């Protein structure tokens, strides 16, 4: 397994813990916890919005979730996970996130990983 070279600027910015969002809203633009639950439980993935530099756009990542790599709070109002390895700008990384389903906000970061 080869080590990957230094990551690019975006990955460096996203590797710091920061506020995130989850784009699961109903037609009125309000948080839709059931939609997020369906994506996780039935489709085993979760979209996460990072905004490393406020006002300069969002990086939306689709993180696949293997069984056992995500946890719900007892009332299923908080989702915490480490996603499967994804590729961003040619580099491998994992999304770490904790999302409050009532607000669709939380905290997350990217973890650069070695080439699988």
C-alpha positions as CSV (number, residue, x, y, z in Angstrom):
1,X,0.0,0.0,0.0
2,X,1.6,3.3,-1.1
3,X,1.4,6.4,1.0
4,X,-0.3,9.3,-0.7
5,X,1.5,12.6,-1.1
6,X,0.7,15.7,0.9
7,X,-3.0,16.6,0.6
8,X,-4.3,19.7,-1.2
9,X,-5.4,23.0,0.4
10,X,-9.1,22.1,0.5
11,X,-8.4,18.8,2.4
12,X,-6.1,20.7,4.8
13,X,-8.9,23.2,5.6
14,X,-11.6,20.5,5.9
15,X,-9.4,18.4,8.2
16,X,-10.0,20.9,11.1
17,X,-13.1,20.3,13.2
18,X,-15.7,22.8,12.0
19,X,-19.5,23.5,11.8
20,X,-21.2,21.3,9.2
21,X,-24.7,21.0,7.8
22,X,-26.8,18.1,6.5
23,X,-28.9,19.1,3.4
24,X,-32.1,17.2,4.4
25,X,-34.9,19.6,4.4
26,X,-38.6,19.4,3.5
27,X,-40.4,21.5,0.9
28,X,-40.7,24.4,3.3
29,X,-36.9,24.4,3.9
30,X,-37.2,23.0,7.4
31,X,-35.1,20.1,8.7
32,X,-36.5,16.7,7.8
33,X,-35.0,14.1,10.2
34,X,-37.0,11.3,8.6
35,X,-35.3,11.9,5.3
36,X,-31.9,11.7,6.9
37,X,-32.8,8.6,8.8
38,X,-34.0,7.0,5.5
39,X,-30.8,7.8,3.8
40,X,-28.7,6.3,6.6
41,X,-30.8,3.2,7.4
42,X,-32.0,2.2,3.9
43,X,-29.3,3.6,1.6
44,X,-26.3,3.7,4.0
45,X,-25.0,7.1,3.1
46,X,-25.2,10.7,4.3
47,X,-24.5,14.0,2.6
48,X,-22.5,16.5,4.6
49,X,-22.0,20.2,3.8
50,X,-18.6,21.7,4.8
51,X,-18.0,25.5,4.6
52,X,-14.3,25.8,5.3
53,X,-14.3,29.5,4.5
54,X,-17.6,31.2,5.3
55,X,-19.1,32.9,2.2
56,X,-16.8,31.1,-0.2
57,X,-19.1,28.2,-1.1
58,X,-19.9,24.8,0.3
59,X,-18.2,21.5,-0.3
60,X,-20.8,18.8,-0.2
61,X,-19.6,15.2,0.3
62,X,-21.5,12.0,0.0
63,X,-20.2,9.6,2.7
64,X,-21.0,5.9,2.5
65,X,-21.7,4.3,5.8
66,X,-20.8,0.7,6.6
67,X,-22.9,-0.9,9.4
68,X,-21.2,-0.4,12.7
69,X,-19.6,2.9,11.6
70,X,-22.5,5.1,12.7
71,X,-24.4,5.5,15.9
72,X,-27.7,7.1,16.9
73,X,-28.5,8.7,20.2
74,X,-31.1,6.8,22.2
75,X,-33.9,9.1,20.9
76,X,-32.4,9.1,17.3
77,X,-32.0,12.9,17.4
78,X,-28.2,12.8,17.0
79,X,-26.2,10.8,14.4
80,X,-22.5,10.3,14.8
81,X,-20.4,8.5,12.2
82,X,-17.1,7.9,10.5
83,X,-17.7,7.3,6.8
84,X,-16.1,4.9,4.5
85,X,-13.1,6.0,2.5
86,X,-13.9,8.5,-0.2
87,X,-11.8,10.3,-2.8
88,X,-11.6,14.1,-2.9
89,X,-9.4,15.9,-5.4
90,X,-7.5,12.7,-5.9
91,X,-6.8,12.1,-2.2
92,X,-8.4,9.5,0.1
93,X,-10.1,10.6,3.2
94,X,-13.0,9.7,5.7
95,X,-15.7,12.1,6.9
96,X,-16.2,12.3,10.6
97,X,-19.5,13.9,11.6
98,X,-21.9,14.5,14.5
99,X,-25.3,15.9,13.3
100,X,-28.3,17.1,15.4
101,X,-31.3,15.9,13.3
102,X,-33.5,18.7,14.7
103,X,-31.3,21.4,13.3
104,X,-29.4,19.5,10.6
105,X,-26.2,21.2,12.0
106,X,-23.3,19.7,13.8
107,X,-19.5,19.4,13.7
108,X,-17.3,17.4,11.4
109,X,-13.9,17.1,9.8
110,X,-12.0,15.0,7.2
111,X,-9.4,12.5,8.1
112,X,-6.8,12.0,5.3
113,X,-6.0,8.3,4.9
114,X,-3.4,6.2,3.0
115,X,-4.2,5.0,-0.4
116,X,-6.3,1.8,0.1
